[in-house]
Amino acid sequence: MFSWIFIPLFLQIPNFFCVFISYNISKCYYIIAEDFHHKGDVVIGAFFPIHTYHTMNKVPHPYLPYYYMDNYLQYNFKSYQYILALLFAIEEINGNPNLLPNISLGFDFYNVRFTEKDTLMNVCMWLTAHREKFILPNYNCEKKYFTAALTGTSWTISAQIGTLFQLFKFPQLSFGPYDPILSDRNQYSFLYQIAPKSSSLSLGIVSLMVHFRWSWVGLILPDDHKGNKILSDFKNEMERKGICIAFVKMIPATWSSHLNQFWKNIDETNVIIIYGDIDSLEGLMRNIRQRLLTGKVWVMNIEPHFTDYADYFFLDSFHGSLIFTYHYSERFEFTNFIQTVNPYKYPEDIYLPKLWHLFFKCSFSDNGCQLLNNCQFNASLDALPRHIFDESMSDESTSIYNAVYAVAHSLHELTLQQVQMEPYENGEETLFFPWQLNSFLKDIEVGGQMRLDWRQEVNVKYDILNIWNLPKGLGRKVKIGSFSPNAPQGQQLSLTEQIIQWPEEFSEIPRSVCSESCGHGFRKVILEGNAVCCYKCTPCAHNEISNKTDEDQCMKCPDSHYANTEKNYCLKKAVSFLAYEDLLGMILASIALCLSALTVFVIGIFVKNRHTPIVKANNQALSYILLITLTFCFLCSLTFIGQPNKNTCILQQTTFGVAFTAALATVLAKAITVVIAFKATFPGRIVRWLMISRAPNYIIPICTLIQVGFCGTWMATSPPFIDQDAHTEHGHIIIFCNKGSSVAFHCVLGYLCFLALCGYTVAFLSRTLPDTFNESKFLSFSLLVFFCVWVTFLPVYHSTKGKFMVATEIFSILASSTALLGFIFGPKCYIVLLRPDENTFNYIRNKIHSRKNKSQKT
């Protein structure tokens, strides 16, 4: 990405390579005054720091960070842009015939040191140097008088000077960052702040954190009221957006460069927010650079300012940093103006000769320290490295530019008012006092913000800059986005990520989290006593999903869906029932049909051999009825297979109950018939009547009607219905027939067991009766098996779910029906088919005679 910029920038190296080599600097470089003056009829006082002092021994100041007790000159050439912005605005106004015609503006600059005593001394010197009347000159007057003061860059400098100016009602314009203390009209009635409020800065920085998913960040703030205020703003915004503060470090007013404790836990996070003004952060910035903290993304509200220049050649600590600055339209005129600035054009400037001597090899004369004209060809400020001097107008320079125009327009309005009220003749002077400008300055300041219709309005918008600190001297500030707090939600932050250069240690967007993100299928569990950003990840519970990262709660799938294996998606459950297509359903249906066919086959055998003794014995009609009912018993199991519906649910229970009742009643009738038949050998009126009237046959309709009554009551009160079970079988919704009334179902089943028990009792008592074809033993054994099947059915039925529950009921129907068919009709079919010789009347007579003979012998 840098290839396009390397070539043109390397071509500039010869212009300033002298910065990186060591040569003898003239003693004139260290001789400098504390002030200089630019001529004008009316002058503006300018009070801000450009140079400080220390010695090569660097004896530290007892309480000022990174400043020294010994007297060695140290320039901050980056802040020199403030003077150029002041000069640029004044020259624009002086060249404008419609603004202050025939009146020229000038300025008096005083370098401000960081002690209140030195600062106030400079102000007093300026006031006493111009203690004459404040008179607006006419066309021919050459006197100069001051009108207002510019102060900055820190709020402390403006506050110190403002205390003195307050006594004289002297107009003061602060160009440093906006500070609420300076807006106190009771304390600073005549101080006006040019910079806009930074009320949305915390929102913009937090929005950037959210965009890059930086949830674990550090804060470094000045230990003053502004630091406490912005800390509160950050905490509120971060808490709202789910971002946690790893640490908060407050920069004390008095600290030492050897305070290693300050950086103790700096490695806890990769992203650190730095907020403050140039003066409060200068020591911090220097220490970061000295410690080569290159593995951090610094998010700042100001650009790093350094007062020295090193001769090493590699990327430094601030490469990849992000800076939030106020959005202003670029002033190309200022860039063009900088290209024309040189010490010969502005000989009164005390800093230009130093710059030309240091960077362009210009020499000083031996006497008087006058700069000689033997510099490099085409020497210009725009050729200097960006870490030394930046030609693009900074926020502070823009505020200075606007402040000068504010004074000029106020003075213009004052002159118009004076002319209208007191016209003067040629040669006369119109008197004015600086405090008279306050009324005009107050008119253009509304709500703490400068509202100047004659200048460009300041948009409530921030530019986001990315520092490219390439090998020394090739650094660039690249705009990579913007933040507009007034834009619609979701459109406030605009970034071009492709051009962002991150610190050297990161090959992609840096991560800054306390805990790694919880992926899909997991949720966050906050660790007790830790910040909300420090958590562990736990899998979602059964049938719950999370399809986003860092979810606080998993989402439960609806009953019609189930969670997939990864627990990040809900799948629709398949409908499940015992279908004919299933292997189990196919087997059961095949068995039911085969047994039904077998029963029909037995009926056919009995019809074909209806005249044989074994078929005629034990009431032939009852045998036919039993075989037909058993056929229905086998076929009723088919109603349990297939997708249930309302009709099949009702048909299942009614056919099951009625068919089995008829079968058991028939078995009971056959058992009673056997008993009556043997009793008939002892003549009696009642027994004879029972045999003639076939009374046992009436047991079948009577018992069946009773069961029909049970089923009718069941269907009328609480009939079976279609139900769903979405929880038993994973991934399936089981459709089944709910019995409706469990009591009615168990009553029907209990009635069947009662009939089976009665039939078993009668058959068991008649098992010893002598007869060739006495089937009582087979009846008792078949009913015993029937009873055992259905008693076993109940616990198994209630312990299974889904299609297996239905299969259990079908199996019980088939097993109990097969027991009746096999044990009652199996022996008879054996004799009919395999032992036909035993199925004759002669065989029966011979068997009877042989039995009598044996009894007589005994």
C-alpha positions in Angstrom: 0.0 0.0 0.0 2.9 2.3 0.7 4.5 1.8 -2.7 2.8 4.7 -4.3 4.0 7.1 -1.6 7.5 5.8 -1.1 9.0 7.1 -4.4 7.9 10.8 -4.2 8.7 11.0 -0.5 12.1 9.5 -0.8 12.9 12.2 -3.4 12.4 14.7 -0.6 15.1 13.2 1.6 17.9 15.4 0.4 15.9 18.5 1.4 15.9 17.6 5.0 18.5 14.8 5.5 20.6 17.3 7.3 18.2 16.8 10.2 19.6 13.4 10.8 23.2 14.1 10.7 25.3 15.8 13.4 27.0 19.0 12.7 28.0 22.1 14.7 25.1 24.3 15.4 25.8 28.0 15.7 25.6 29.6 19.1 23.1 32.0 17.6 20.7 29.1 17.5 20.5 29.2 21.3 20.1 33.0 21.5 16.4 33.9 21.4 14.1 36.6 22.7 10.9 35.8 24.6 8.8 38.0 22.2 8.6 39.6 18.8 6.2 42.0 17.1 4.6 42.2 13.7 3.8 45.8 12.8 0.2 47.0 12.6 -1.9 50.0 13.5 -3.9 47.8 15.9 -2.2 44.8 17.4 -3.4 41.6 18.9 -1.5 40.0 21.8 -0.6 36.4 21.4 0.4 34.3 24.4 1.3 30.7 23.9 4.4 28.4 24.3 6.8 27.8 21.4 10.1 27.1 23.2 11.3 25.9 26.6 14.7 25.4 28.3 16.8 22.7 29.7 20.5 21.7 29.6 22.4 18.7 28.3 22.5 17.3 31.9 18.7 17.3 31.8 18.2 18.0 35.5 14.4 17.3 35.9 12.1 20.0 37.1 10.7 19.1 40.6 7.0 19.0 39.4 6.8 19.8 35.7 7.0 16.6 33.6 9.8 16.4 31.1 11.0 19.9 31.7 14.4 20.7 33.2 15.9 23.0 35.7 19.1 23.8 33.6 18.9 26.3 30.9 19.0 24.6 27.5 16.9 25.8 24.7 14.3 23.4 23.3 12.0 24.4 20.4 8.6 23.0 19.5 8.5 23.8 15.8 5.2 22.0 15.3 3.5 24.7 17.4 5.1 27.3 15.3 2.2 26.8 12.9 0.1 28.9 15.4 2.2 32.0 14.6 1.8 31.3 10.9 -1.9 30.9 11.2 -2.0 34.2 13.1 0.1 35.9 10.4 -1.9 34.3 7.6 -5.2 35.6 9.0 -3.8 39.1 9.6 -2.4 39.4 6.1 -5.8 38.2 4.6 -7.6 40.9 6.6 -5.1 43.6 5.8 -5.5 42.8 2.1 -9.3 42.9 2.3 -10.5 46.5 1.4 -14.0 45.7 2.8 -12.8 44.8 6.2 -11.0 47.5 8.4 -10.1 49.7 5.4 -7.0 51.8 5.9 -6.4 50.1 9.3 -3.7 47.4 9.5 -3.6 44.6 12.1 -0.5 43.4 13.7 0.4 41.2 16.6 2.7 41.0 19.6 3.9 37.5 20.4 5.0 36.5 23.9 6.4 33.0 24.6 4.6 31.6 27.6 6.4 29.4 30.0 4.7 26.9 32.3 4.9 28.9 35.5 2.1 31.3 36.4 4.7 33.9 37.5 6.4 34.0 34.1 3.1 34.0 32.2 1.7 37.0 34.2 5.0 38.9 33.8 4.7 38.6 30.0 1.1 39.9 30.2 2.1 42.8 32.4 5.0 43.7 30.1 2.6 43.9 27.2 0.0 45.9 29.1 2.6 48.4 30.4 4.3 48.7 27.0 0.9 49.9 25.6 -0.5 51.9 28.4 -1.3 54.9 26.3 -4.8 55.8 25.2 -6.5 53.3 23.0 -7.1 55.4 19.9 -8.3 54.3 16.5 -5.9 56.0 14.0 -7.0 57.8 11.0 -5.4 57.5 7.6 -2.2 59.3 8.5 -1.5 58.1 12.0 1.3 55.6 12.5 0.8 54.8 16.1 -0.1 51.2 17.1 -2.5 50.1 19.8 -3.7 46.7 21.0 -7.3 45.5 21.1 -7.6 41.9 22.3 -5.4 38.9 23.4 -5.1 35.3 22.0 -4.3 32.7 24.7 -3.7 29.0 24.7 -3.1 26.2 24.2 -4.1 24.8 27.6 -7.0 26.0 29.7 -4.5 26.7 32.6 -2.7 29.4 30.5 -5.9 31.0 29.5 -7.2 30.8 33.1 -4.1 32.4 34.5 -4.1 35.2 32.0 -7.9 35.6 32.2 -7.7 36.4 35.9 -5.6 39.5 35.1 -7.6 40.5 32.1 -10.8 40.2 34.1 -9.7 43.2 36.1 -9.5 45.4 33.0 -12.5 43.9 31.2 -10.0 43.2 28.5 -11.3 40.9 25.7 -9.5 37.5 25.6 -10.0 34.8 23.0 -8.9 31.2 23.9 -8.0 29.0 21.0 -7.3 25.8 23.0 -9.8 23.0 23.4 -13.1 24.0 24.7 -13.2 23.9 28.5 -16.4 24.4 30.7 -14.5 26.2 33.4 -13.6 29.0 31.0 -17.3 29.4 30.2 -18.0 30.5 33.7 -19.2 34.1 33.1 -19.0 35.0 36.8 -15.2 34.3 36.8 -14.3 34.9 33.2 -16.8 37.5 31.9 -14.6 38.6 29.0 -13.1 35.3 27.9 -14.4 33.8 24.6 -13.6 30.3 23.5 -13.2 29.7 19.8 -13.1 25.9 19.7 -16.4 24.1 19.5 -17.6 21.9 22.3 -16.4 18.2 22.0 -19.6 16.8 23.5 -19.8 14.0 21.0 -16.2 13.0 21.1 -16.8 10.2 23.5 -19.6 8.9 21.4 -17.4 8.9 18.3 -14.6 7.1 19.9 -16.9 4.5 21.4 -18.6 4.0 18.0 -15.1 3.3 16.6 -14.6 0.7 19.4 -17.9 -1.0 18.6 -17.1 -1.0 14.8 -13.8 -2.9 15.4 -15.2 -5.0 18.2 -12.7 -3.6 20.7 -14.4 -4.4 24.0 -11.4 -4.2 26.4 -9.7 -0.8 26.3 -7.6 1.4 28.5 -8.0 5.1 29.3 -5.3 7.7 29.9 -6.7 11.1 31.0 -5.4 14.2 32.7 -6.0 14.4 36.4 -8.2 17.5 36.3 -11.8 18.5 35.8 -11.7 17.8 32.1 -10.3 14.3 32.7 -13.0 13.5 35.2 -15.7 14.8 32.9 -14.6 12.8 29.9 -14.1 9.8 32.1 -17.8 10.0 33.1 -18.8 10.4 29.4 -16.7 7.4 28.4 -18.1 5.2 31.1 -21.7 6.1 30.2 -21.2 5.4 26.5 -19.1 2.3 27.0 -21.6 0.8 29.4 -24.4 1.5 26.9 -22.4 -0.3 24.1 -21.0 -3.2 26.2 -17.4 -2.0 26.2 -15.3 -2.4 29.3 -12.4 -0.3 30.7 -9.3 -2.4 31.4 -7.7 0.4 33.4 -7.9 4.2 33.9 -4.7 6.1 34.3 -4.9 9.7 35.4 -1.9 11.9 34.4 -0.9 13.9 37.5 0.1 17.5 37.3 3.4 16.6 38.9 5.1 13.4 37.9 8.4 12.1 36.9 9.7 10.4 33.8 11.0 7.7 36.0 7.5 6.8 37.2 7.5 3.2 35.9 4.5 2.3 38.1 2.4 4.3 35.7 2.9 1.7 32.9 2.6 -1.3 35.2 -0.5 -3.0 33.5 -0.2 -1.4 30.1 -0.1 -4.8 28.4 -3.6 -5.8 29.5 -5.1 -4.4 26.3 -4.1 -3.6 22.7 -6.2 -0.4 22.4 -5.7 2.6 24.6 -7.6 5.9 24.5 -5.6 9.1 25.2 -7.5 12.3 25.9 -6.2 15.7 26.8 -4.7 18.9 25.4 -1.3 19.4 24.0 0.3 20.7 27.1 -1.1 18.1 29.5 -0.1 15.2 27.2 3.3 16.4 26.0 5.2 14.5 28.7 3.1 11.4 28.2 3.6 11.4 24.5 7.4 11.8 24.9 7.5 8.9 27.4 5.5 6.6 25.0 7.9 7.4 22.3 10.9 6.8 24.5 9.7 3.5 25.7 9.0 2.4 22.1 5.5 1.1 22.9 4.9 -0.1 19.3 2.3 -2.8 20.0 -0.6 -0.5 20.9 -3.3 1.2 18.9 -3.5 4.7 20.4 -6.8 6.5 19.9 -6.4 10.2 20.6 -8.0 13.6 20.3 -4.8 15.4 19.4 -1.7 14.6 17.3 1.5 13.8 19.2 3.7 16.9 19.6 7.4 16.5 20.1 9.9 19.2 20.8 13.0 17.2 19.7 13.9 15.2 16.7 15.8 11.9 16.8 18.1 10.5 14.3 17.0 6.9 14.2 15.3 5.4 11.2 12.4 3.1 11.9 8.7 3.1 12.7 7.9 4.6 16.1 5.3 4.1 18.8 2.5 6.1 17.2 2.5 4.3 13.8 -1.1 3.2 13.2 -2.6 5.5 15.7 -6.0 7.0 15.2 -6.8 10.6 15.8 -10.2 12.4 16.1 -10.1 16.0 14.9 -12.7 18.6 14.1 -13.7 18.6 10.5 -12.8 21.8 8.6 -12.7 22.4 5.0 -9.1 22.3 3.8 -7.5 25.7 3.3 -5.3 25.5 0.3 -4.5 29.2 0.6 -2.8 28.5 3.9 -0.6 25.8 2.3 0.3 28.2 -0.5 1.1 30.9 2.1 3.4 28.5 4.0 5.4 27.9 0.8 6.2 31.6 0.6 7.3 32.1 4.2 11.0 32.7 4.8 13.1 34.6 7.3 14.0 37.3 4.7 10.3 38.1 4.1 9.5 38.3 7.9 12.8 39.5 9.5 11.1 40.2 12.8 10.2 36.5 13.3 12.6 35.0 15.9 11.9 31.4 14.9 12.3 31.3 11.1 16.1 31.9 11.3 16.4 28.9 13.6 14.5 26.7 11.3 16.5 27.8 8.2 19.8 27.3 10.1 18.9 23.9 11.4 17.2 22.3 8.4 18.5 24.2 5.4 22.2 24.8 6.4 21.9 28.6 6.5 24.7 30.3 8.4 24.6 33.2 10.9 27.0 36.1 10.7 29.6 36.4 13.4 28.4 39.8 14.5 24.8 40.3 15.3 23.7 36.8 14.5 22.2 37.9 11.2 21.1 35.1 8.9 23.2 34.9 5.8 21.6 34.1 2.4 23.6 30.9 1.7 20.9 28.4 2.3 19.9 25.4 0.2 18.1 26.0 -3.0 14.3 26.2 -2.8 14.3 26.1 1.0 10.7 26.0 2.2 8.7 24.9 5.2 6.7 22.4 3.2 9.9 20.4 2.7 10.3 19.7 6.4 9.4 16.3 7.9 5.8 16.1 9.1 6.9 15.3 12.7 8.8 18.6 12.7 6.3 20.8 10.9 2.9 20.0 9.4 1.7 22.3 6.6 -2.0 21.2 7.1 -3.9 23.5 9.4 -4.5 22.0 12.8 -7.5 22.5 15.1 -5.7 25.1 17.2 -4.5 27.0 14.1 -8.0 27.0 12.7 -9.2 28.5 16.0 -6.5 31.2 15.9 -7.6 32.0 12.3 -11.2 32.3 13.4 -10.3 34.3 16.5 -8.4 36.9 14.5 -11.4 37.3 12.2 -13.7 37.6 15.2 -11.6 40.5 16.5 -11.4 42.1 13.1 -15.2 42.0 12.5 -15.9 43.2 16.0 -13.5 46.1 15.5 -15.0 46.8 12.1 -18.5 47.0 13.7 -17.1 49.3 16.4 -15.6 51.7 13.9 -18.8 51.8 11.9 -20.7 52.6 15.1 -18.1 55.3 16.1 -18.3 56.9 12.6 -22.1 57.0 12.7 -22.3 58.4 16.2 -19.3 60.9 16.0 -18.2 61.7 12.5 -14.6 62.9 12.4 -12.7 65.2 10.1 -9.4 64.5 8.5 -6.6 64.6 11.0 -8.9 63.7 13.9 -8.7 60.5 15.9 -11.6 58.4 17.2 -11.1 57.1 20.7 -12.0 53.5 21.7 -11.2 51.2 24.6 -10.6 47.4 24.2 -13.5 46.6 26.6 -15.9 48.1 24.0 -15.3 45.1 21.8 -16.9 42.8 24.4 -20.4 43.8 23.4 -19.7 42.8 19.8 -17.9 39.6 20.7 -20.8 38.6 23.0 -23.2 39.1 20.1 -21.3 36.5 18.0 -21.0 34.0 20.8 -24.2 32.1 21.4 -24.4 29.3 24.0 -20.7 29.0 24.3 -20.2 28.4 20.6 -18.9 30.9 18.2 -21.5 31.8 15.6 -19.8 33.8 13.0 -21.8 34.3 9.8 -18.8 35.9 8.0 -16.7 32.8 8.3 -17.2 29.1 7.5 -19.5 27.4 9.9 -17.9 24.6 12.0 -19.7 21.4 11.2 -20.5 19.1 14.2 -18.3 16.4 12.6 -15.0 14.7 13.2 -12.4 13.5 10.8 -10.6 10.3 11.7 -6.9 10.4 10.8 -4.5 7.5 10.7 -0.8 8.2 11.4 1.6 6.6 9.0 5.0 7.0 10.7 7.2 5.7 8.0 11.0 6.0 8.3 11.6 9.3 9.9 10.5 12.3 7.9 8.1 10.4 5.7 5.2 10.3 8.1 1.7 11.2 6.9 -1.7 11.8 8.5 -4.2 10.0 6.3 -8.0 10.6 6.6 -9.6 7.2 6.9 -13.1 8.2 7.9 -15.4 10.5 9.7 -17.9 10.6 12.5 -21.1 12.7 12.2 -23.2 12.6 15.4 -26.2 14.2 13.7 -26.3 11.6 11.0 -29.0 8.8 11.2 -28.4 5.9 13.5 -26.1 3.4 11.8 -24.6 6.0 9.4 -22.7 8.2 11.9 -19.4 6.4 11.5 -17.8 6.1 8.0 -14.5 4.3 7.5 -12.3 3.2 4.7 -10.7 0.2 6.3 -8.6 -0.8 3.3 -6.2 2.1 3.7 -5.7 1.9 7.5 -2.2 1.1 8.6 -2.1 -0.7 11.9 0.9 -0.9 14.2 3.8 -3.1 13.0 2.9 -6.1 15.3 -0.5 -6.5 13.6 -1.0 -8.0 10.2 -4.8 -7.5 10.4 -7.3 -5.6 12.5 -6.0 -5.8 16.1 -8.1 -7.6 18.6 -8.7 -6.1 22.1 -10.9 -8.3 24.2 -10.8 -9.6 27.8 -12.2 -12.9 26.8 -12.4 -14.5 23.4 -15.7 -14.3 21.7 -18.3 -17.0 22.3 -19.1 -18.6 19.0 -22.3 -19.9 17.6 -23.9 -22.5 19.9 -22.4 -20.9 23.1 -23.4 -18.2 25.5 -21.6 -15.9 27.8 -21.4 -16.6 31.6 -20.1 -13.5 33.4 -17.4 -14.4 36.0 -18.3 -13.1 39.4 -16.4 -10.1 40.5 -15.1 -9.3 36.9 -16.2 -6.9 34.3 -19.0 -7.9 31.9 -16.4 -8.3 29.1 -14.6 -11.0 31.1 -16.6 -14.2 30.8 -16.4 -17.8 30.0 -18.3 -19.6 27.2 -20.7 -22.4 27.9 -22.7 -24.5 25.4 -26.4 -23.8 24.9 -28.7 -26.1 26.8 -30.8 -28.8 25.1 -32.9 -27.5 22.2 -31.4 -24.0 22.5 -29.3 -22.1 19.9 -27.3 -19.0 19.5 -26.5 -17.9 16.0 -24.6 -14.8 16.9 -21.3 -14.3 18.7 -21.2 -13.2 22.3 -24.8 -13.9 23.1 -25.9 -13.4 26.7 -28.7 -15.9 26.4 -29.4 -18.8 24.1 -32.7 -18.9 22.2 -35.0 -21.8 22.7 -36.3 -23.5 19.6 -40.1 -23.7 19.2 -41.7 -27.0 19.8 -42.0 -27.6 16.1 -38.2 -27.3 15.7 -35.1 -28.7 17.2 -31.5 -27.5 17.6 -28.9 -28.9 15.2 -25.7 -30.5 16.5 -23.8 -27.2 16.4 -26.7 -25.5 18.2 -26.7 -22.6 15.8 -29.8 -23.3 13.9 -33.3 -24.6 14.5 -34.3 -27.4 12.2 -37.9 -28.3 11.6 -38.9 -31.5 13.3 -40.1 -34.4 11.1 -43.5 -35.8 11.8 -43.2 -39.3 13.3 -45.8 -42.1 13.6 -45.9 -45.8 13.1 -46.3 -45.8 9.3 -46.6 -48.7 6.9 -43.4 -47.6 5.3 -41.4 -48.1 8.5 -39.8 -51.5 9.0 -41.6 -52.0 12.3 -44.9 -51.0 10.8 -44.4 -53.2 7.8 -43.5 -56.2 10.0 -46.5 -55.8 12.3 -48.9 -55.2 9.4 -47.6 -58.3 7.6 -48.0 -60.4 10.8 -51.5 -59.1 11.3 -52.5 -59.9 7.7 -50.8 -63.3 7.8 -52.6 -64.2 11.1 -55.9 -63.0 9.6 -55.3 -65.1 6.5 -54.4 -68.1 8.8 -57.7 -67.6 10.7 -59.6 -67.5 7.4 -57.8 -70.7 6.4 -58.8 -72.4 9.7 -62.4 -71.3 9.0 -62.1 -72.9 5.6 -60.8 -76.1 7.1 -63.7 -76.2 9.6 -66.3 -75.6 6.9 -64.8 -78.3 4.7 -64.7 -80.8 7.6 -67.9 -79.6 9.2 -69.4 -83.2 9.4 -66.4 -84.6 11.2 -66.6 -85.3 14.9 -63.9 -83.0 16.0 -65.5 -80.0 14.2 -69.0 -80.8 15.5 -67.8 -81.3 19.0 -68.0 -78.4 21.6 -70.7 -76.4 19.7 -69.7 -75.9 16.1 -71.5 -72.6 15.8 -69.4 -71.1 18.7 -66.2 -72.2 16.9 -67.2 -70.3 13.8 -68.1 -67.2 15.8 -64.8 -67.3 17.6 -62.8 -67.7 14.4 -64.7 -64.7 12.8 -64.1 -62.5 15.9 -60.5 -63.5 16.0 -60.2 -62.4 12.3 -61.5 -59.0 13.3 -59.1 -58.9 16.3 -56.2 -59.4 14.0 -57.5 -56.8 11.5 -58.2 -54.2 14.2 -54.5 -53.9 14.8 -54.1 -52.3 11.3 -56.1 -49.3 12.5 -53.1 -48.5 14.8 -50.7 -48.3 11.9 -50.5 -45.2 9.6 -51.0 -41.5 10.2 -53.6 -41.0 12.9 -56.7 -39.0 12.3 -59.9 -38.4 14.3 -61.8 -41.3 12.8 -59.0 -43.8 13.2 -58.4 -42.8 16.8 -62.1 -43.6 17.6 -62.1 -46.7 15.5 -59.0 -48.1 17.2 -60.5 -48.3 20.7 -64.0 -49.3 19.7 -63.0 -52.1 17.3 -60.4 -53.4 19.8 -62.8 -53.4 22.7 -65.8 -54.8 20.9 -63.9 -57.5 18.9 -62.0 -58.8 21.9 -65.1 -58.7 24.0 -67.0 -60.9 21.5 -64.0 -63.3 21.3 -63.7 -63.7 25.0 -67.4 -64.0 25.5 -67.4 -66.8 22.9 -64.6 -68.6 24.7 -66.7 -68.2 27.9 -69.7 -69.6 26.2 -67.7 -72.6 24.9 -66.4 -73.2 28.4 -69.9 -73.1 29.9 -71.2 -75.3 27.1 -68.6 -78.0 28.0 -69.8 -77.9 31.6 -73.5 -78.1 30.6 -72.8 -80.9 28.2 -71.4 -83.1 30.9 -74.1 -82.1 33.3 -76.6 -83.2 30.7 -75.7 -86.9 31.4 -77.6 -86.5 34.7 -81.1 -85.6 33.6 -82.5 -82.4 35.1 -85.1 -79.9 34.0 -82.8 -76.9 34.1 -79.9 -78.5 32.5 -82.0 -80.0 29.8 -83.6 -76.6 29.1 -80.1 -74.9 28.9 -79.0 -77.5 26.4 -82.2 -77.3 24.3 -82.4 -73.5 24.4 -78.7 -72.9 23.7 -78.6 -70.4 26.5 -74.8 -70.1 26.7 -74.9 -68.5 23.2 -76.6 -65.5 24.7 -73.6 -64.7 26.7 -71.9 -63.3 23.6 -74.4 -60.5 22.8 -74.9 -59.7 26.5 -71.2 -59.3 27.2 -70.6 -57.4 23.9 -73.5 -55.0 24.6 -72.0 -54.2 28.0 -68.7 -53.4 26.3 -70.5 -51.3 23.7 -72.0 -49.4 26.6 -68.6 -48.7 28.1 -67.2 -47.6 24.7 -70.3 -45.4 24.0 -69.9 -43.6 27.3 -66.2 -43.2 26.6 -66.8 -41.7 23.2 -69.5 -39.4 24.4 -67.7 -38.0 27.4 -63.9 -37.9 26.5 -63.2 -39.5 23.1 -59.7 -40.2 21.8 -58.1 -37.3 19.9 -55.0 -36.6 17.9 -52.1 -35.4 20.0 -48.5 -34.5 19.5 -45.3 -35.3 21.5 -42.5 -32.9 20.5 -40.1 -33.8 23.4 -39.8 -37.6 23.6 -37.9 -38.3 20.3 -35.2 -35.8 19.3 -35.8 -34.1 16.0 -39.3 -35.6 15.6 -42.9 -34.7 16.5 -44.7 -37.8 17.4 -48.4 -37.9 16.3 -50.4 -40.3 18.2 -54.0 -41.0 19.4 -54.5 -39.7 22.9 -56.8 -42.0 24.8 -58.8 -39.0 26.0 -60.0 -40.7 29.2 -57.4 -42.9 30.8 -60.1 -44.2 33.2 -62.3 -45.3 30.3 -59.5 -47.0 28.6 -58.5 -49.0 31.7 -62.2 -49.8 32.3 -62.4 -51.4 28.8 -59.2 -53.2 29.4 -60.3 -54.3 32.8 -63.6 -55.6 31.5 -61.7 -57.7 29.0 -59.4 -59.1 31.7 -62.5 -59.9 33.8 -64.1 -61.9 30.9 -60.8 -63.7 30.4 -60.6 -64.5 34.1 -64.2 -65.8 34.2 -63.6 -68.0 31.1 -60.3 -69.3 32.6 -62.1 -70.2 35.8 -64.9 -72.1 34.1 -62.5 -73.9 31.7 -60.1 -74.7 34.5 -62.8 -76.4 36.6 -64.0 -78.5 33.6 -60.5 -79.6 32.5 -60.9 -83.1 34.2 -64.2 -83.9 32.7 -63.9 -87.1 30.6 -64.5 -86.6 26.9 -62.6 -87.5 23.8 -62.7 -83.9 22.5 -62.9 -82.0 25.7 -61.2 -78.7 24.9 -61.4 -77.2 28.4 -57.6 -77.6 28.9 -56.9 -75.7 25.7 -59.4 -73.0 26.6 -57.9 -72.5 30.1 -54.4 -72.4 28.8 -55.2 -69.9 26.0 -57.1 -67.6 28.4 -54.2 -67.8 30.9 -51.8 -66.7 28.1 -54.3 -63.9 27.1 -54.5 -62.7 30.7 -50.8 -62.7 31.2 -50.2 -60.7 27.9 -52.5 -57.9 28.9 -51.4 -57.7 32.5 -47.8 -57.4 31.2 -49.0 -54.9 28.6 -49.9 -52.2 31.2 -46.4 -51.5 32.6 -44.7 -51.8 29.3 -47.2 -49.6 27.6 -46.8 -46.8 30.2 -43.0 -47.0 30.0 -42.7 -46.5 26.3 -43.3 -43.5 24.1 -44.0 -42.7 20.5 -44.4 -45.4 17.9 -43.0 -48.0 20.2 -46.0 -47.4 22.5 -48.3 -48.1 19.6 -46.3 -51.1 18.6 -46.6 -52.5 22.1 -50.4 -52.3 21.9 -50.4 -53.9 18.5 -48.1 -56.7 19.7 -50.4 -57.3 22.6 -53.4 -57.6 20.3 -51.6 -60.0 18.0 -50.1 -62.0 20.8 -53.4 -62.5 22.7 -55.3 -63.2 19.6 -52.7 -65.7 18.4 -52.9 -67.4 21.9 -56.6 -67.9 21.4 -56.3 -69.1 17.9 -53.3 -71.4 18.4 -54.2 -73.1 21.7 -57.9 -73.6 20.9 -57.8 -74.4 17.2 -54.3 -75.6 16.8 -54.8 -79.2 18.2 -58.0 -79.6 16.2 -56.3 -78.5 12.9 -53.5 -81.0 13.7 -56.0 -83.9 13.9 -57.9 -82.8 10.9 -54.9 -82.2 8.7 -52.3 -84.7 10.0 -54.3 -87.3 11.9 -57.5 -87.8 9.9 -57.8 -91.4 11.1 -58.6 -90.1 14.6 -61.3 -87.9 13.2 -63.8 -90.8 12.6 -66.8 -92.2 14.5 -65.3 -95.7 14.5 -62.1 -94.4 16.2 -64.1 -92.6 18.7 -66.2 -95.8 19.5 -63.2 -97.9 19.8 -61.5 -95.4 22.1 -64.7 -95.3 24.3 -64.9 -99.1 24.5 -61.3 -99.5 25.3 -61.6 -96.8 28.1 -64.7 -98.8 29.5 -62.8 -102.1 29.5 -59.9 -100.5 31.4 -62.3 -99.1 33.9 -64.1 -102.5 34.4 -60.8 -104.3 34.9 -59.7 -101.9 37.5 
